[in-house]
Amino acid sequence: MQQELTVCWWHNIFLVIYQPLLSTLFLVFIVTGYIGFALDFCHRFCILQFPGGEEKLDALSGRFDYLESPVSDGTIEENFEEELVNAPTAYDSLTYRFDDNNGEGDVSKYAIVEVVGDDTAGRRIIVVSACRLPTSRQLDHARLLRYLMYTLDQFVEQDYSLVYFHYGLTSKNRPSLSWLWQAYRAFDRKYKKNLKALYLVHPTNFIRLLWQLFKAAISAKFGRKVMYVNYLHELRAHLNLDQISIPQAVLDHDERLLAKLKRNVGKAPSSGSSCGNVGTATVDGGGVVAPLPPPTQQFGVSLQFIKDNNGGQVIPPIVRQCVEFLTTPDALETEGLFRRSVTVTVLREMQSRANSGQTLKFNGDAHIPAVLLKTFLRELEEPLMTFDLYDEITQFQSLSKDERPRHVKILILEKLPEDNYQVLKYIVQFLSKVMDRCDLNKMTSSNLAVVFGPNLVWAPRGQLSLSAINPINMFVDFVLINQDQIFII
């Protein structure tokens, strides 16, 4: 009797201490697919803590085959053909919508997962905010899992970065272990293969402790992807924070951490300044004014600026250099073209050379000009399709098939400024050549639309909402497929 009471007491203590700790770890890694080792270890550990644990484990092992599955070492395979040969074509992956009758569309209102642009290496950024996670009473977590998969499926076939705001995960909104088991089985290796960086913002001592416990079981490659971010201003070196809609609760928490740091150290950077623009900025009311860019500047300026400083040439020099290199047969046949990123060092060096007016040398690497072309479009002062056309483009999905050709022609031929039209025509006609080699490079029109859609169209406030992704991608896909009938001038 005394032994049973002791076991019961230890069991309760274990659940109180370890279940929240393990749940925290799982939530961090669930969207990356790197939790197999944690789940297997923790499951075995929990069972073996109690009498009869080994027998229970043997019995469960026969019921759950995944307990005996080998742990992935996180190796990134560059077999694009295997991953992309079955990639969706036409509108299969672009028109999937939640069943509103089942309330799936309500998940997006919580803004738990957001796609907010690209990092300094040209990779799509996916943000997960723990503080926005509702309780199971407010939202069925089964529907949340389907929504997570729906969101990630649109981006995991290309390089991406994940930002996880940990603050706000509490006992009230933490997912149950049963849900985490279900999620583990649902998320396969494709969700982690192209993950290039995982930023853990405001990590707690629990996360640091768990990381140390499981570090030996994690591959070195994945270990290099994980970065602690103690304060928001530390993200500035990797991301443009102006693209990210940081929850107010996270901002407030960061201010409290900085205030504490200031008391301890005596001086700390302010969170407000960290969320502004890098370097000297132009401010209203007679503040410090940034110097004008040099005449050779290519990135971060307007098409009109480039035209005025290049003898009236409409096609920017950087765009022409990239397209001319990528049009060569070897480049066109590169598998995964426009899906791969380059190192930040290489990207910044190439941008610096282009901004100083130098001719770029790509040394046979097609991924460098591919990333530069996307980066140029993304860093324009205004998107190539302009802010004025954003609302009409995001309504594309609601149009009937008969209405779409006329609607697109009006937007591009009549409403798009002439210079924008010429640059868009130049790029789309090049992309049609990429599509012609899709049997080798695996870049179909729908794949290219996923890559270029957010770089051609974005909202005035800079953040791409999930509800706008589908119509934007569908619009770009339509333009690519029908470019012969659209660009007639």
N, C-alpha and C positions, 0 to 999 in steps of 0.2 A: 504493500500500500504506500509506504513511504517512498519507494522507488518510483511508483507511478506518479505521485505528486511532484517529485523532483523532475521527472521527465516533462510533465505538463508545464511546470514553471519554466523550465529551460526552453520549451517549445514556444511559449508566449513571448519570452524575452527575444528569442531569435526572430519571430515574426515582426515584432515592434522595431527592432534595430535593422535587420538585414533586408526585409522586403522593400522599404522605401529606398534603401541604398542601391539595391539591384535594379529597381524600377528606373531610377535616375540614369544608371548606366545604359539600360536598354533603350530608353527614349533618345539618348544622344546618338546611339549607333543604329537605331532601327532603320532609318532611311538610307543607310550606307551599305547594308548587307553584311557588315563586319561583326555580327554578334553571335555567330555560330559557336565559337569557342566559349563565350561568356554563358550562353544558355546551357550548353552541354555541361560545363564545369559547375555552374550554380545548381543545375538540376540534380546532378550527382551529389554535390556537396550537401544540399538540403536533405536529400533522402538518407544519406549515410550518417547524419547527425542523430538519428533516432533508432531505437531497437527495431530489428527486422528490416533495416534499410537496404541491405544488400539484396535480400530476397525481393523486396519491392522494386528495386532497380532492375533486377533480372527480369521480373515480370513485365515491367514497363518497356524494357528494351525490346521485347518481342512485339509490343503494340506500336511503338514509335520507331520506325526505321531510321528517322533522321538523327536519333541519338548516336547511332554508330557511323554516321557519315563522316568522311574525313574533313578536317578543318581546312578551309582555304588559306593559302599563304598570301593572298592579296596580289598575286602577280598580274600585271597589266599585259594582256595579250594584244598584239597589234594585228589580229586576224580580222580585218574589217569585212572581208568577204563573208565570213561565217556570220558576223553580227548584222550586216546590212543587206545581205542577199534577200532576206525575207522581210525587209523593211516595207511598211505599208506604202501603197501607191495611191494615186488619185486623192480621194477625200476620205479614205478609210479612217486614218488616224486624226483627221482634222475636224470631223463632224460628230465625233462621239460626244454625247451629252448625257448628263445625269437624268434619271427619271424624276421629273418634278412631282409626279404623283406620290412618290415615296419620300419626298422631301430632301433628295440628295443636293438640290441646288442651294439649300439653306446652309450647307457646310461652309460655303465660300464666304459667308457674311462674317465669320469669326476671324478671317485673315490669318489663320494659323500658319499657312504656307503661302509664300509670295515669290514671284519671279520679278527681279528688280533691276535687270540690266546685265552688265558684264564687268568683270574685274580687270585689273591692269594687264592681265595676260590674254584678254579677249574671251574669257570663259563665262558662260551664263551663271548668274548668281541666284541661288535658291535660299530663301530665308525661312527659318522655322522659329516661331516665337512661343516659348513655353507658357508665358503669362496669358496668352490668348486661348489656351487650350481649355475648353469648357468641361464641366463635370459630366459624368455619364447620365445624370438626370436631365441635363440641358441638351445633350447630343448623344445619340447612339454611336458608340465608338466603332461599331462595325461599319457604319456609313462613313465615319472618319477615315477608316483604313482604305475603303474604296476610293475616297476622294484623294488621299495621299498617293495612291498608285496611279490614279488618273492624271494627277498633276505631274508626277515625276516621269511617267511614261513619255511625255512630250519632249523631254530634255536629256534623258540619261543615255541616249545614243550618241551624244556629243560630249566633249569635255565640259565639266561644270564644277562649280565651287558651292559649298554649303556653309551657311552661317547659322549657328544655333545660339539664340539668346536664351540662356538657361534660367535667368531670373524669372520667378513667378511660378515655377513648378512646385506645387504643394501637395499635401496629402489629399486635398479636395479634388484636384484636377489630374492627379497622376493616374495614368492608365493602369488597369489591373494586370497582374501577371498572366492571366489567361488570355487577355487581349494581346499582350506582347508575344506570347507563344504563337498565336494566330498570325500576327504580323511577321514573325520570323519565318514562318512557313510560306507566307505570301511573297516576301521580297527575296528574289533570287540574285544571282551574282551580277546580273547586268546593271543593277542599281549601284554597285560599288566600283565597277571596272573603270568607268570614266570619271569618277570622282577624283579631282586633283588637289583639292584643299578643303579641310574641315576646320572652321574657326569656332572654337568654343568660347563664347563671350560670357564674361563674369562667372568663371568656373568656381564652384564651391570646394571646400576641403574634401567633401565626399567624392567628387569627380576626380580630384587629384589623387586621392587614396586608391580609388578603384583603378585608375589608370596605371598606377604603380603595381597594383596586384596582378593586373592582366597584361602588363607590358611585355612580359617574357613570352606570352602566347601570341602576340600580335606580330605580323611580319614587319620587317624593317621598312619596307616600302610604304606600308600604310602608316607606320609611326611617323614618317617624315611628312605625311599629309596633315597631321593633326597639329594645330597651333592654339595655344592658350592666348586669350585676349582679355587682359585684366581690366582695361579701360577702353571706352569707345574710341578715343583718339588714336589708339594703337592700330585700329583697323585702317586708318588713313593711308598707310603705306601699301595697302593691298587693294582697297576698294574706294570707290567714290561714295562717300556716305550720303551725298545729296540724292543718290538714286534710291536709298533705302528708307522706307517708312518705319522708323524705329519706334516701337511702342512707348508711350509716355511713361509707363511704369519702369521701363528699362532706362530711359533718360534720367528719371528721378533717382533710380538706384545708382546710376553712374555718378551723379552729382554727390550723393552721399558718400560714395567710395572716395571720390576726389577730395571731398572736404575732410574726410578722415586721414587721407594721405597728406593733405596740407598741414594738418595738425601734427602729424608724426614727422614729416620731413621739413616742413616750413615753407614749401613752395611746390605747387603742382599746376599743370596746365588745366584750363577750364574745359568742361565738356562742351560748352557752347561754341568755343573757338574751334574745337576739334571737328565740329560738324559743318563748318563752313568750307569755303574753297581753299585749296592749297595755295600757298604763296601769297603774293601781294594781290589784293582784290580791290575792285572799284566799289566804293561805297557812296551812298547818297549823302548830300548835305555837306560837301566839302571835305570828305575824308581823303585817305590815301588813294591815289589813282594808279592803276596798273599801267606800265608802259605799253605802247602799241607794239604788236608783234612785228617781226621783221618782214620785209616784202616777200621773202621766200617761204613764209610759213604755210604749211599744208594742213596740219591737224589743229582742230579746235577753233577754226575760223569759218566764215561763210563762203559759199560758192562765189558770191559777188566779189569778196576780197581777193580770192585766188584769181579770178578772171581779170580784175583790175591790175594785178601785179604780174600777169603772165601774157601781156600783149593781146588781151581780149580772147584768149583761148578758153573755150567753155569747159572742155574736159580737163580736170586738174592733172598736173604732171604725175602725181603719185598714183592716181587711178590708171592712167595710161601705162605707166611702167609696170604696175602689177598685172594688168590685163594682158599686156603684150607677152610677159613671161609665162603667165598661166595658160596662154593660148597654144603654147608649144605642145606637141604630141605627148611628150613624157609627162608634162605637168597635168594635162587634161586626163591622163589615165591613172593618176595617183589615187589610190584607194583612200576613201575617207576625206577627200579634199573638202576644205572648209569646216571639217569637224575637229581637227586637231588644233591644239594651242602651241605656242612657242614660249620659251623662257622670257621672263620679264626683262632680263638684261638685254637679250637680243631685240625684243620689241622696242624698248626705249632707245637703243642704239640706232635702229633703223628709223625711228621717228625723228631722232635728232638729226640724222643725215638728211632726211627728206625736208625737214624744216629749214635746213641751212642751204638747200638748193643742190645738194649733191646727187649724182646718179647712183642708184642703189644696185648692189650686187648681191644676188640671192644664193650664190654658190650651189645651184642645183636643187635647193630645198623649196619645193612648191608650197609648203605650209607657211613659210614666212610671208610671201606676198598675199596669200589667202587671208592670213590674220590681219595684215596691214590694210587690206581692202575693207574688211569688216570694221576695223577700228576707225578708219577714216570716216566711213558712213556714220558710225555711232557717235563720233566726236564732233560732227558738224554742229554749228550753232543752232540750226533748225533741221529737222529730218528732211530727207530728200523729197518725201511726199508732202511736206509742209504740215504745220499745225492746223491750218485752216481745213484741210481735208480729213483730219483724224476722225471726226464724228461720222462722216459719210462712209469712210472705209470700214469702221467698226460695225456698221449696219449691213455690211455685205452679206452676211450669213442669213439675214432675214429676207433677202430678195429671192424671188423665184428664178429658176434657171433661165427663163426667157428674158427676164429683166436685166440680168447680170451683164451681158455684153454691152448693151447700150449704156448702162450705168458706169462701167469701167471706162469706156471710150470718152464719156463726158468728163469724167474726173481727170483723165490723163491728157486728152487732146485739147480740152477747152479750159479746164480750171488750173491745171498744173503750170507754173511759170515756165517760160521757154527754156531757160538754162537748165532748170531741173528736169524738164522733159528730155533734153539732149543727153544729159548724164545718165538718166534712168534708161533711156533707149540703148546707150552704149553698154551699160552693165548687163541689161537683160539679154541683149543679143549675144554677149559673151557667155552668159549663163546657159543660153540655149545650146552652145557648143559643149558645155559641161554635161548637159542632159543627154546629148547625142552619144556620149561615152559612158553612160550610166551602167552599162554592162561590165565596165572595168572599174570605174571609180565609185560605183554604187550610189551616186548622187542623182536621184530622181527629182522630178519637179517638187514633190511634196517634201522631200528631205531638204532641198534648197530653200523652200519656203519657210521651213522651221528655222533655218539658219539666218536667212536674210530678212524675214518679216520684221522682227523687233529692231533691226538695224535700219530699216527704211521708214518705219512708222512707229511713233511713240507719242504719248500724251504730252501736253504742254508742261505738266509738272514733272515729267521725266520718268515716272514710274509706270510700268506696264502691268495692268491688272490682269488677273487670270481670265476674267470674262471677255477681255479684248483679244486674247491670244488666238483663239480659234478663227474669228472673222478676219483678223490680220493675215494669218497664215493662209487661209482660204483665198483671200484677195490676191496675195502674192503668187500663190500656186496657179490661180486662174490667169494672171498676167503672163507667167512663164509659159504655160501651155498654149496660150492664144496670142503670143507676141507677134506673129506674122500678120494677124488681123488688126492688132491694136496700133502698132507703130508704123503707120502708113505714110507718115509725112517725113 
